[in-house]
Amino acid sequence: MRTIDLSTATWRKSSYSNSDGGECVEVSPDFLDAAAWRKSSHSNQDGGECIEITHDFEGLVPIRDSKNPAGPALILSAPAWGAFIDGVKAGG
């Protein structure tokens, strides 16, 4: 598990935050950029259907498209990731 100092991250207010200061969310790509990503063993050489995950963050499993590493990442809780994997294995 890697420790990342989020106090030095560059944060920006989400475009979904409202103008009166409430309902605000700030986002930063910095901690995902610092992660050690690994490509799924089910990815193929042709670049299709590929995901990358990282286990650098306790309790969280970030997932991204390996063909677009600078794009967005989906971040699941560890239990949600487990449920996802169980569903895939069950054919869901």
C-alpha positions in Angstrom: 0.0 0.0 0.0 1.4 3.4 -1.0 1.0 6.6 1.1 0.2 9.7 -0.9 0.2 13.2 0.6 -3.1 14.7 -0.7 -2.3 18.1 0.9 0.1 18.8 -2.0 -2.5 17.7 -4.7 -3.9 20.2 -7.2 -7.7 20.4 -6.6 -10.4 21.9 -8.7 -14.1 22.4 -8.0 -16.4 20.1 -9.8 -18.5 21.6 -12.5 -21.5 20.0 -10.7 -20.9 22.2 -7.6 -23.4 25.0 -7.1 -22.4 28.7 -7.0 -23.4 29.4 -3.4 -20.7 27.3 -1.8 -22.9 24.3 -0.9 -23.1 20.9 -2.5 -19.4 21.3 -3.5 -17.1 18.6 -4.6 -13.4 19.0 -5.4 -11.6 16.6 -7.6 -7.9 15.9 -8.2 -6.2 13.5 -10.6 -3.0 13.7 -8.7 -3.5 10.6 -6.5 -4.5 8.5 -9.5 -1.5 9.7 -11.5 0.8 8.5 -8.7 -0.8 5.1 -8.6 0.9 1.9 -9.8 -1.6 0.6 -12.4 -1.6 -2.9 -13.8 -3.4 -4.2 -16.8 -6.0 -6.9 -16.4 -4.7 -10.4 -17.3 -7.8 -10.8 -19.5 -6.7 -7.8 -21.7 -5.7 -8.8 -25.2 -2.8 -7.7 -27.5 -5.3 -5.9 -29.9 -6.1 -3.2 -27.4 -9.7 -4.2 -27.0 -11.8 -4.6 -23.8 -8.8 -3.6 -21.5 -9.0 -2.3 -18.0 -6.3 -1.3 -15.5 -6.6 -1.4 -11.8 -4.5 -0.4 -8.8 -4.5 -1.7 -5.3 -2.6 1.3 -3.9 -5.4 2.7 -1.8 -6.7 0.8 1.1 -10.5 0.1 0.8 -10.7 1.5 -2.7 -10.2 0.0 -6.2 -9.7 2.6 -9.0 -10.4 1.2 -12.5 -9.6 2.9 -15.8 -9.6 2.1 -19.5 -6.1 1.1 -20.5 -6.5 2.6 -23.9 -7.2 6.0 -22.3 -5.0 6.2 -19.1 -5.4 10.0 -18.9 -9.2 9.6 -19.0 -11.5 9.2 -16.1 -11.3 6.4 -13.5 -14.1 4.7 -11.7 -13.4 4.2 -8.1 -15.2 1.4 -6.2 -15.1 0.5 -2.6 -13.4 -2.8 -2.0 -16.7 -4.6 -1.2 -18.3 -3.2 -4.4 -15.3 -4.4 -6.4 -15.7 -7.8 -4.9 -19.4 -7.9 -5.8 -18.5 -6.8 -9.3 -16.0 -9.6 -9.7 -18.5 -12.1 -8.3 -21.1 -10.9 -10.8 -18.7 -11.2 -13.7 -17.7 -14.7 -12.7 -21.4 -15.7 -12.4 -22.1 -14.3 -15.9 -24.0 -11.2 -14.7 
